[in-house]
Amino acid sequence: MKLVIRIGIIGTKEVVEQIGQVIKTFPTFTPQFCIVENETDIPGYAERLSDSVEVILIYGPLAGRRLKAQPKLSIPVHYVPLTEAGLYKALLRAVKDAKLTQGISVDTLTKVLVTRAVKELDLRQLPYVVYNGPPYASAEKLVAFHQEQYEAGRCSIVLTGVQAVAQQLSGLGIPNLWMGPSDQDIIVSLERALLSTESRRNKESQIVVGIINVDDFGKLVMQRMNEHEVQLLKLDIQRMVLSYVESLDGYMSYLGGDEYLFFTTRGIFERETGGYKSIPLAKDAKQSYSLSLSLGIGFGMTANEAGTNAREALRKAKEAGGNSCFIVREDKSIIGPLEMSEPVRATFAPLDVALVKKAEAAGMTSSYLSKLVAYMSKHEKYEYHVHEVAAMLHITVRSAHRLLLMWLDNGLIELSREEKLPKGRPRQMYRFSFIEQKSY
């Protein structure tokens, strides 16, 4: 059964929308969003949500302070911090808009952080003043501080980490920028929230089976001068794979020829791949031995289920043309392709079983689906004409046209536009909307 962790996301509209985009890279989470007008409303929403979610994530220094002062909730509450990244973003925007004519007034962050940021951005001549009053001061006190600095001519713009302060300053006609969290700040907070849940801790120990296959191993063998060089190549590959499996605290078994089997746990594998994003082993193989790998990863409630899913995932990696990795989860949903020796521009949320079945019913075989997803992840392109589809799938133009019509009739793709050519009739472009909607 697919692991589903309900998480409450509470914050102002801008923050909730930003977290909503980032959380797509965490397929385990099922978010429940709550938009508030003011940070002071967050504690009340958190208390009401605590009975329907496993963990809560909020942004807002003032709200965090109030929640800590309340009786402890029965579930974990995590806070997205404001770090230097938010300050850098605001400073660069102020420079771009030519608003640093006098200086800046800053709250929420410490003077040490502001000093370092100004220095690293080569703004040493920029005057700045940092609020050094009590932590978690009220919005009214922060507004009064910034108003005083502005009216005294000490700053031309205010950088604040509190949205309520930004709104009040705008009402007073004082230029300001709100320093929101960066995507990386949100990712770190979501990772902490994920690991704090009981469901996740149980899932951490779930077994993972992986099958590694060396692409075109026969050609590599033929390039060796003699049997001695062939055996040395095998030993080098085995050492490389063994080192990788050791980094996973896993167990490896050589299956003979060009395949290796390994076992590890889900938590370790997720951390090693950066949340199912890249396979470091693939880059090592390319750089050290100029070879590519195909990986199949299987999750399951039993070793047998995980092994069966790993073999299915490897088949999809091979169908995609090799040099790729797919994951088949316990509910048969698919994650992939993960970044291998070549970068990918887009990653995909899990392709659920219903979508895969719908695609297959429309004549899109597992092989075609794997190739399409792998190609589009590398090029981040979702519009194609019939000749491009034929080349991508290694089929005739006539067959590609027939398949496109089937997929169009079943709602998998849609007509997007006509591409004008220097000569002849315009060319119809097809948008693979069902794949585009799964990318982020």
Kinemage of the C-alpha trace (Angstrom):
@kinemage 1
@onewidth
@group {chain A} dominant
@subgroup {mainchain}
@vectorlist {calphas} color= white
{ca met a 1} P 0.000 0.000 0.000
{ca lys a 2} L 1.256 3.473 -0.904
{ca leu a 3} L 2.438 5.514 2.066
{ca val a 4} L 0.357 8.653 2.492
{ca ile a 5} L 1.291 11.243 5.095
{ca arg a 6} L -1.165 14.081 5.662
{ca ile a 7} L 0.548 17.396 6.288
{ca gly a 8} L -1.009 20.735 7.148
{ca ile a 9} L 0.485 23.755 5.347
{ca ile a 10} L -0.468 27.039 7.004
{ca gly a 11} L 0.561 30.515 5.942
{ca thr a 12} L -0.250 33.558 3.888
{ca lys a 13} L -1.228 33.164 0.237
{ca glu a 14} L 2.274 33.765 -1.157
{ca val a 15} L 3.934 31.263 1.173
{ca val a 16} L 1.306 28.564 0.733
{ca glu a 17} L 1.525 28.813 -3.054
{ca gln a 18} L 5.329 28.556 -2.929
{ca ile a 19} L 5.240 25.533 -0.611
{ca gly a 20} L 2.543 24.031 -2.838
{ca gln a 21} L 4.952 24.001 -5.773
{ca val a 22} L 7.906 22.620 -3.807
{ca ile a 23} L 5.897 19.877 -2.080
{ca lys a 24} L 5.237 18.258 -5.484
{ca thr a 25} L 8.724 16.770 -5.167
{ca phe a 26} L 7.533 14.920 -2.028
{ca pro a 27} L 4.996 12.397 -3.386
{ca thr a 28} L 4.514 10.846 0.052
{ca phe a 29} L 2.868 14.013 1.379
{ca thr a 30} L -0.826 14.729 0.913
{ca pro a 31} L -1.070 18.416 1.811
{ca gln a 32} L -3.991 20.224 3.373
{ca phe a 33} L -3.550 23.933 2.680
{ca cys a 34} L -4.789 26.725 4.923
{ca ile a 35} L -4.371 30.327 3.760
{ca val a 36} L -4.505 33.001 6.436
{ca glu a 37} L -4.722 36.774 6.131
{ca asn a 38} L -2.293 37.390 8.981
{ca glu a 39} L 0.433 35.372 10.699
{ca thr a 40} L -1.346 35.827 14.022
{ca asp a 41} L -4.132 33.532 12.753
{ca ile a 42} L -1.772 30.572 12.231
{ca pro a 43} L -1.833 29.140 15.808
{ca gly a 44} L -5.618 28.787 15.761
{ca tyr a 45} L -5.560 26.951 12.440
{ca ala a 46} L -2.767 24.692 13.668
{ca glu a 47} L -4.811 23.633 16.672
{ca arg a 48} L -7.834 22.831 14.486
{ca leu a 49} L -5.765 20.881 11.958
{ca ser a 50} L -3.934 18.770 14.543
{ca asp a 51} L -6.681 16.127 14.593
{ca ser a 52} L -6.678 15.536 10.827
{ca val a 53} L -2.966 15.611 9.868
{ca glu a 54} L 0.233 13.937 11.085
{ca val a 55} L 2.497 16.976 10.906
{ca ile a 56} L 2.177 20.732 10.371
{ca leu a 57} L 4.452 23.116 8.471
{ca ile a 58} L 4.181 26.885 8.868
{ca tyr a 59} L 6.123 30.009 7.929
{ca gly a 60} L 6.148 33.130 10.039
{ca pro a 61} L 8.476 34.185 12.870
{ca leu a 62} L 5.639 35.694 14.922
{ca ala a 63} L 3.412 32.641 14.474
{ca gly a 64} L 6.247 30.336 15.470
{ca arg a 65} L 6.751 32.252 18.690
{ca arg a 66} L 3.047 32.109 19.567
{ca leu a 67} L 2.825 28.384 18.863
{ca lys a 68} L 5.765 27.700 21.147
{ca ala a 69} L 4.044 29.633 23.911
{ca gln a 70} L 0.878 27.552 23.581
{ca pro a 71} L 0.393 24.117 25.147
{ca lys a 72} L 2.296 21.647 22.993
{ca leu a 73} L 0.257 20.140 20.163
{ca ser a 74} L -0.032 16.365 19.921
{ca ile a 75} L 1.723 16.304 16.520
{ca pro a 76} L 5.060 17.706 15.272
{ca val a 77} L 5.063 21.324 14.081
{ca his a 78} L 7.888 22.510 11.823
{ca tyr a 79} L 8.810 26.042 10.819
{ca val a 80} L 10.267 27.200 7.509
{ca pro a 81} L 13.097 29.512 8.569
{ca leu a 82} L 14.144 32.776 6.970
{ca thr a 83} L 17.819 32.401 6.055
{ca glu a 84} L 20.430 34.385 4.178
{ca ala a 85} L 18.963 33.101 0.920
{ca gly a 86} L 15.869 35.249 1.435
{ca leu a 87} L 18.051 38.264 2.191
{ca tyr a 88} L 20.207 37.721 -0.912
{ca lys a 89} L 17.101 37.472 -3.070
{ca ala a 90} L 15.682 40.719 -1.673
{ca leu a 91} L 19.005 42.573 -1.991
{ca leu a 92} L 19.479 41.507 -5.597
{ca arg a 93} L 15.949 42.616 -6.416
{ca ala a 94} L 16.568 45.976 -4.747
{ca val a 95} L 19.774 46.422 -6.758
{ca lys a 96} L 17.938 45.529 -9.975
{ca asp a 97} L 15.179 48.040 -9.217
{ca ala a 98} L 17.751 50.707 -8.265
{ca lys a 99} L 16.252 51.161 -4.794
{ca leu a 100} L 19.506 51.153 -2.772
{ca thr a 101} L 20.023 54.902 -3.023
{ca gln a 102} L 20.593 55.520 0.694
{ca gly a 103} L 20.670 52.316 2.687
{ca ile a 104} L 18.537 49.487 4.056
{ca ser a 105} L 16.671 48.768 7.259
{ca val a 106} L 16.371 45.067 8.114
{ca asp a 107} L 14.461 43.007 10.670
{ca thr a 108} L 14.110 39.286 11.571
{ca leu a 109} L 17.736 38.463 10.646
{ca thr a 110} L 20.803 39.093 12.809
{ca lys a 111} L 23.382 41.788 12.158
{ca val a 112} L 26.023 39.120 11.547
{ca leu a 113} L 24.008 37.619 8.685
{ca val a 114} L 23.288 41.023 7.145
{ca thr a 115} L 26.945 42.055 7.385
{ca arg a 116} L 28.070 38.856 5.691
{ca ala a 117} L 25.513 39.196 2.902
{ca val a 118} L 26.435 42.804 2.173
{ca lys a 119} L 30.099 41.846 2.045
{ca glu a 120} L 29.623 38.799 -0.182
{ca leu a 121} L 27.461 40.780 -2.631
{ca asp a 122} L 30.175 43.451 -2.776
{ca leu a 123} L 27.895 46.124 -1.305
{ca arg a 124} L 30.382 47.244 1.347
{ca gln a 125} L 29.532 50.914 0.812
{ca leu a 126} L 25.836 50.277 1.505
{ca pro a 127} L 24.688 51.697 4.871
{ca tyr a 128} L 22.418 49.377 6.818
{ca val a 129} L 20.653 49.256 10.144
{ca val a 130} L 19.347 46.061 11.744
{ca tyr a 131} L 16.564 45.849 14.312
{ca asn a 132} L 18.141 44.586 17.536
{ca gly a 133} L 15.161 44.724 19.858
{ca pro a 134} L 13.486 41.743 21.537
{ca pro a 135} L 13.136 38.649 19.362
{ca tyr a 136} L 9.691 38.108 17.864
{ca ala a 137} L 8.730 41.729 18.338
{ca ser a 138} L 5.207 42.702 17.341
{ca ala a 139} L 4.495 44.021 13.873
{ca glu a 140} L 3.699 47.423 15.359
{ca lys a 141} L 7.126 47.727 16.985
{ca leu a 142} L 8.893 46.705 13.778
{ca val a 143} L 6.878 49.187 11.728
{ca ala a 144} L 7.734 51.966 14.180
{ca phe a 145} L 11.434 51.089 13.987
{ca his a 146} L 11.527 51.092 10.200
{ca gln a 147} L 9.451 54.280 9.953
{ca glu a 148} L 11.924 56.042 12.202
{ca gln a 149} L 14.889 54.923 10.052
{ca tyr a 150} L 13.174 55.960 6.834
{ca glu a 151} L 12.074 59.374 8.054
{ca ala a 152} L 15.567 60.022 9.438
{ca gly a 153} L 17.010 59.322 5.971
{ca arg a 154} L 19.004 56.304 7.104
{ca cys a 155} L 17.427 53.999 4.538
{ca ser a 156} L 15.718 54.114 1.165
{ca ile a 157} L 14.093 50.698 1.459
{ca val a 158} L 13.040 48.279 4.214
{ca leu a 159} L 13.695 44.530 4.074
{ca thr a 160} L 11.330 42.690 6.413
{ca gly a 161} L 10.662 39.037 7.132
{ca val a 162} L 7.115 39.723 8.385
{ca gln a 163} L 4.393 40.149 5.794
{ca ala a 164} L 2.176 42.138 8.139
{ca val a 165} L 5.003 44.660 8.515
{ca ala a 166} L 5.435 44.884 4.748
{ca gln a 167} L 1.716 45.553 4.319
{ca gln a 168} L 1.655 48.291 6.960
{ca leu a 169} L 4.785 49.949 5.545
{ca ser a 170} L 3.222 49.973 2.082
{ca gly a 171} L 0.197 51.680 3.574
{ca leu a 172} L 2.516 54.372 4.962
{ca gly a 173} L 4.171 54.821 1.574
{ca ile a 174} L 7.530 53.438 2.755
{ca pro a 175} L 9.339 51.347 0.088
{ca asn a 176} L 9.857 47.783 1.263
{ca leu a 177} L 10.502 44.214 0.182
{ca trp a 178} L 9.260 41.142 1.979
{ca met a 179} L 11.984 38.525 2.519
{ca gly a 180} L 10.255 35.195 1.996
{ca pro a 181} L 11.765 31.720 2.335
{ca ser a 182} L 13.795 30.195 -0.481
{ca asp a 183} L 12.788 26.923 -2.132
{ca gln a 184} L 15.787 25.258 -0.501
{ca asp a 185} L 14.632 26.429 2.946
{ca ile a 186} L 11.252 24.844 2.241
{ca ile a 187} L 12.820 21.597 1.008
{ca val a 188} L 14.912 21.237 4.175
{ca ser a 189} L 11.868 21.895 6.353
{ca leu a 190} L 9.764 19.359 4.448
{ca glu a 191} L 12.504 16.759 4.821
{ca arg a 192} L 12.556 17.339 8.576
{ca ala a 193} L 8.780 17.159 8.720
{ca leu a 194} L 8.806 13.925 6.755
{ca leu a 195} L 11.302 12.239 9.040
{ca ser a 196} L 9.418 13.308 12.174
{ca thr a 197} L 6.227 11.367 11.392
{ca glu a 198} L 5.537 7.927 12.787
{ca ser a 199} L 4.419 6.638 9.385
{ca arg a 200} L 7.704 7.736 7.875
{ca arg a 201} L 9.806 6.162 10.593
{ca asn a 202} L 8.090 2.845 9.891
{ca lys a 203} L 8.643 3.291 6.151
{ca glu a 204} L 12.325 4.084 6.649
{ca ser a 205} L 13.065 0.419 7.333
{ca gln a 206} L 11.150 -0.915 4.318
{ca ile a 207} L 13.239 -3.156 2.063
{ca val a 208} L 14.478 -1.895 -1.304
{ca val a 209} L 15.783 -4.179 -4.042
{ca gly a 210} L 17.939 -2.811 -6.851
{ca ile a 211} L 19.187 -4.417 -10.057
{ca ile a 212} L 22.100 -2.792 -11.872
{ca asn a 213} L 22.734 -3.644 -15.519
{ca val a 214} L 25.766 -2.514 -17.539
{ca asp a 215} L 24.548 -1.157 -20.878
{ca asp a 216} L 26.058 -2.750 -24.004
{ca phe a 217} L 28.381 -4.890 -21.934
{ca gly a 218} L 29.024 -7.176 -24.916
{ca lys a 219} L 30.445 -4.278 -26.922
{ca leu a 220} L 32.689 -3.302 -24.020
{ca val a 221} L 34.042 -6.848 -23.894
{ca met a 222} L 34.717 -6.883 -27.628
{ca gln a 223} L 36.800 -3.715 -27.303
{ca arg a 224} L 39.252 -5.479 -24.964
{ca met a 225} L 42.389 -6.982 -26.451
{ca asn a 226} L 42.351 -10.233 -24.495
{ca glu a 227} L 40.606 -12.185 -21.739
{ca his a 228} L 42.897 -10.705 -19.100
{ca glu a 229} L 41.626 -7.172 -19.879
{ca val a 230} L 38.045 -8.440 -19.826
{ca gln a 231} L 38.474 -9.869 -16.327
{ca leu a 232} L 40.130 -6.649 -15.130
{ca leu a 233} L 37.161 -4.663 -16.454
{ca lys a 234} L 34.752 -6.932 -14.589
{ca leu a 235} L 36.739 -6.501 -11.380
{ca asp a 236} L 36.802 -2.708 -11.767
{ca ile a 237} L 33.044 -2.585 -12.310
{ca gln a 238} L 32.429 -4.896 -9.374
{ca arg a 239} L 34.579 -2.743 -7.075
{ca met a 240} L 32.719 0.380 -8.188
{ca val a 241} L 29.299 -1.185 -7.593
{ca leu a 242} L 30.407 -2.644 -4.261
{ca ser a 243} L 31.602 0.790 -3.118
{ca tyr a 244} L 28.248 2.298 -4.050
{ca val a 245} L 26.277 -0.399 -2.234
{ca glu a 246} L 28.475 0.116 0.836
{ca ser a 247} L 27.462 3.796 0.820
{ca leu a 248} L 23.870 2.526 1.064
{ca asp a 249} L 24.721 0.214 3.968
{ca gly a 250} L 23.428 -2.482 1.647
{ca tyr a 251} L 24.202 -6.020 0.572
{ca met a 252} L 25.358 -6.846 -2.980
{ca ser a 253} L 25.294 -10.045 -4.979
{ca tyr a 254} L 26.859 -10.518 -8.430
{ca leu a 255} L 24.383 -12.208 -10.740
{ca gly a 256} L 26.946 -12.942 -13.426
{ca gly a 257} L 27.589 -11.319 -16.770
{ca asp a 258} L 26.470 -7.710 -16.632
{ca glu a 259} L 24.071 -7.644 -13.661
{ca tyr a 260} L 24.304 -6.914 -9.944
{ca leu a 261} L 21.648 -7.253 -7.258
{ca phe a 262} L 21.603 -5.247 -4.044
{ca phe a 263} L 19.428 -4.757 -0.975
{ca thr a 264} L 19.119 -1.678 1.214
{ca thr a 265} L 16.441 0.214 3.145
{ca arg a 266} L 14.146 2.898 1.812
{ca gly a 267} L 15.277 5.660 4.126
{ca ile a 268} L 18.951 5.288 3.225
{ca phe a 269} L 18.221 5.007 -0.493
{ca glu a 270} L 16.062 8.141 -0.431
{ca arg a 271} L 18.760 10.177 1.268
{ca glu a 272} L 21.523 8.879 -1.029
{ca thr a 273} L 19.530 9.812 -4.131
{ca gly a 274} L 18.489 13.214 -2.806
{ca gly a 275} L 14.828 12.252 -2.657
{ca tyr a 276} L 14.787 9.980 -5.738
{ca lys a 277} L 16.480 12.530 -8.017
{ca ser a 278} L 19.913 11.252 -9.069
{ca ile a 279} L 22.147 8.169 -8.994
{ca pro a 280} L 25.770 9.080 -8.114
{ca leu a 281} L 26.969 5.660 -9.268
{ca ala a 282} L 26.026 6.461 -12.880
{ca lys a 283} L 28.301 9.507 -12.999
{ca asp a 284} L 31.183 7.526 -11.501
{ca ala a 285} L 30.730 4.808 -14.131
{ca lys a 286} L 30.715 7.335 -16.962
{ca gln a 287} L 33.719 9.285 -15.733
{ca ser a 288} L 35.864 6.320 -14.705
{ca tyr a 289} L 35.078 3.682 -17.334
{ca ser a 290} L 33.060 5.474 -20.055
{ca leu a 291} L 30.131 3.134 -19.573
{ca ser a 292} L 26.466 3.705 -18.803
{ca leu a 293} L 24.181 1.832 -16.455
{ca ser a 294} L 20.513 0.949 -16.280
{ca leu a 295} L 18.960 0.580 -12.827
{ca gly a 296} L 15.698 -0.871 -11.671
{ca ile a 297} L 14.595 -0.125 -8.115
{ca gly a 298} L 11.720 -1.946 -6.466
{ca phe a 299} L 9.837 -1.126 -3.273
{ca gly a 300} L 7.661 -3.687 -1.579
{ca met a 301} L 6.189 -4.962 1.659
{ca thr a 302} L 8.076 -8.236 1.122
{ca ala a 303} L 11.420 -9.095 -0.470
{ca asn a 304} L 9.630 -11.011 -3.211
{ca glu a 305} L 7.409 -8.031 -4.067
{ca ala a 306} L 10.358 -5.629 -4.054
{ca gly a 307} L 12.416 -7.947 -6.257
{ca thr a 308} L 9.589 -8.344 -8.788
{ca asn a 309} L 9.132 -4.573 -8.925
{ca ala a 310} L 12.882 -4.059 -9.368
{ca arg a 311} L 12.923 -6.341 -12.413
{ca glu a 312} L 9.952 -4.465 -13.886
{ca ala a 313} L 11.706 -1.141 -13.246
{ca leu a 314} L 14.875 -2.387 -14.964
{ca arg a 315} L 12.824 -3.392 -17.990
{ca lys a 316} L 11.442 0.140 -18.202
{ca ala a 317} L 14.964 1.584 -17.940
{ca lys a 318} L 16.103 -0.598 -20.833
{ca glu a 319} L 13.033 0.274 -22.881
{ca ala a 320} L 13.866 3.950 -22.367
{ca gly a 321} L 17.185 3.351 -24.131
{ca gly a 322} L 19.448 2.615 -21.181
{ca asn a 323} L 21.428 5.070 -19.067
{ca ser a 324} L 18.354 5.561 -16.903
{ca cys a 325} L 16.794 4.488 -13.640
{ca phe a 326} L 13.150 3.845 -12.839
{ca ile a 327} L 11.476 3.004 -9.547
{ca val a 328} L 8.382 0.823 -9.245
{ca arg a 329} L 6.723 1.307 -5.864
{ca glu a 330} L 4.618 -1.134 -3.885
{ca asp a 331} L 1.417 0.268 -5.394
{ca lys a 332} L 2.887 -0.202 -8.923
{ca ser a 333} L 3.197 3.553 -9.480
{ca ile a 334} L 6.337 4.642 -11.316
{ca ile a 335} L 8.990 7.224 -10.468
{ca gly a 336} L 11.556 8.189 -13.050
{ca pro a 337} L 13.731 8.646 -14.809
{ca leu a 338} L 16.267 9.623 -12.168
{ca glu a 339} L 19.268 11.679 -13.233
{ca met a 340} L 22.115 9.433 -14.372
{ca ser a 341} L 25.365 10.417 -16.104
{ca glu a 342} L 23.476 13.057 -18.091
{ca pro a 343} L 21.427 15.804 -16.412
{ca val a 344} L 17.658 15.926 -16.675
{ca arg a 345} L 15.782 19.209 -16.858
{ca ala a 346} L 12.582 17.963 -15.287
{ca thr a 347} L 11.670 15.271 -12.823
{ca phe a 348} L 8.301 13.603 -12.637
{ca ala a 349} L 5.826 12.995 -9.895
{ca pro a 350} L 4.912 9.297 -9.664
{ca leu a 351} L 2.926 8.009 -12.621
{ca asp a 352} L 0.029 6.297 -10.869
{ca val a 353} L -1.318 2.905 -11.876
{ca ala a 354} L -4.576 4.293 -13.292
{ca leu a 355} L -2.677 6.612 -15.638
{ca val a 356} L -0.350 3.835 -16.795
{ca lys a 357} L -3.327 1.551 -17.489
{ca lys a 358} L -5.111 4.327 -19.358
{ca ala a 359} L -2.030 4.869 -21.513
{ca glu a 360} L -1.681 1.160 -22.259
{ca ala a 361} L -5.391 0.905 -23.131
{ca ala a 362} L -4.821 3.698 -25.661
{ca gly a 363} L -2.054 1.753 -27.366
{ca met a 364} L 0.841 3.370 -25.507
{ca thr a 365} L 2.865 0.342 -24.519
{ca ser a 366} L 5.144 0.287 -21.511
{ca ser a 367} L 8.093 0.635 -23.889
{ca tyr a 368} L 6.652 3.728 -25.561
{ca leu a 369} L 5.752 5.297 -22.217
{ca ser a 370} L 9.261 4.733 -20.819
{ca lys a 371} L 10.892 6.270 -23.900
{ca leu a 372} L 8.589 9.295 -23.883
{ca val a 373} L 9.071 10.031 -20.183
{ca ala a 374} L 12.858 9.575 -20.384
{ca tyr a 375} L 13.189 11.797 -23.456
{ca met a 376} L 10.979 14.567 -22.115
{ca ser a 377} L 12.746 14.611 -18.753
{ca lys a 378} L 16.052 15.306 -20.524
{ca his a 379} L 14.730 17.935 -22.924
{ca glu a 380} L 11.774 19.405 -21.001
{ca lys a 381} L 9.792 19.590 -24.219
{ca tyr a 382} L 6.191 18.451 -24.538
{ca glu a 383} L 5.182 19.456 -28.062
{ca tyr a 384} L 6.097 17.233 -31.028
{ca his a 385} L 5.127 16.698 -34.630
{ca val a 386} L 4.599 13.251 -36.072
{ca his a 387} L 8.114 12.877 -37.527
{ca glu a 388} L 9.705 13.629 -34.131
{ca val a 389} L 7.503 11.034 -32.433
{ca ala a 390} L 8.416 8.456 -35.078
{ca ala a 391} L 12.141 9.089 -34.558
{ca met a 392} L 11.769 9.018 -30.759
{ca leu a 393} L 9.974 5.657 -30.745
{ca his a 394} L 11.911 4.153 -33.693
{ca ile a 395} L 8.773 3.506 -35.745
{ca thr a 396} L 7.497 4.618 -39.138
{ca val a 397} L 5.774 7.957 -39.627
{ca arg a 398} L 2.617 6.120 -40.605
{ca ser a 399} L 2.626 4.119 -37.362
{ca ala a 400} L 3.374 7.250 -35.353
{ca his a 401} L 0.433 9.058 -36.945
{ca arg a 402} L -1.893 6.154 -36.127
{ca leu a 403} L -0.726 6.108 -32.486
{ca leu a 404} L -1.090 9.878 -32.129
{ca leu a 405} L -4.698 9.675 -33.281
{ca met a 406} L -5.389 6.899 -30.752
{ca trp a 407} L -3.800 8.863 -27.941
{ca leu a 408} L -5.700 11.971 -29.017
{ca asp a 409} L -9.031 10.107 -28.971
{ca asn a 410} L -8.298 8.815 -25.461
{ca gly a 411} L -7.411 12.225 -24.053
{ca leu a 412} L -3.724 11.529 -23.408
{ca ile a 413} L -2.511 14.249 -25.765
{ca glu a 414} L -4.053 17.294 -27.367
{ca leu a 415} L -3.700 19.356 -30.525
{ca ser a 416} L -1.703 22.429 -29.599
{ca arg a 417} L -0.921 24.496 -32.690
{ca glu a 418} L 0.131 24.424 -36.312
{ca glu a 419} L 3.769 25.017 -37.159
{ca lys a 420} L 4.276 27.017 -40.342
{ca leu a 421} L 6.910 25.771 -42.766
{ca pro a 422} L 8.800 27.683 -45.484
{ca lys a 423} L 7.181 25.422 -48.047
{ca gly a 424} L 4.135 23.202 -48.020
{ca arg a 425} L 1.268 22.877 -45.603
{ca pro a 426} L 1.556 23.768 -41.919
{ca arg a 427} L 2.604 20.918 -39.606
{ca gln a 428} L 0.354 19.854 -36.734
{ca met a 429} L 1.926 19.865 -33.278
{ca tyr a 430} L 0.762 17.519 -30.517
{ca arg a 431} L 1.136 18.332 -26.808
{ca phe a 432} L 1.728 15.433 -24.402
{ca ser a 433} L -0.339 17.074 -21.681
{ca phe a 434} L -0.613 13.993 -19.448
{ca ile a 435} L 3.194 13.909 -19.057
{ca glu a 436} L 3.579 17.680 -18.801
{ca gln a 437} L 1.129 17.776 -15.891
{ca lys a 438} L 3.244 15.235 -13.986
{ca ser a 439} L 6.476 17.205 -14.367
{ca tyr a 440} L 7.843 19.911 -12.090
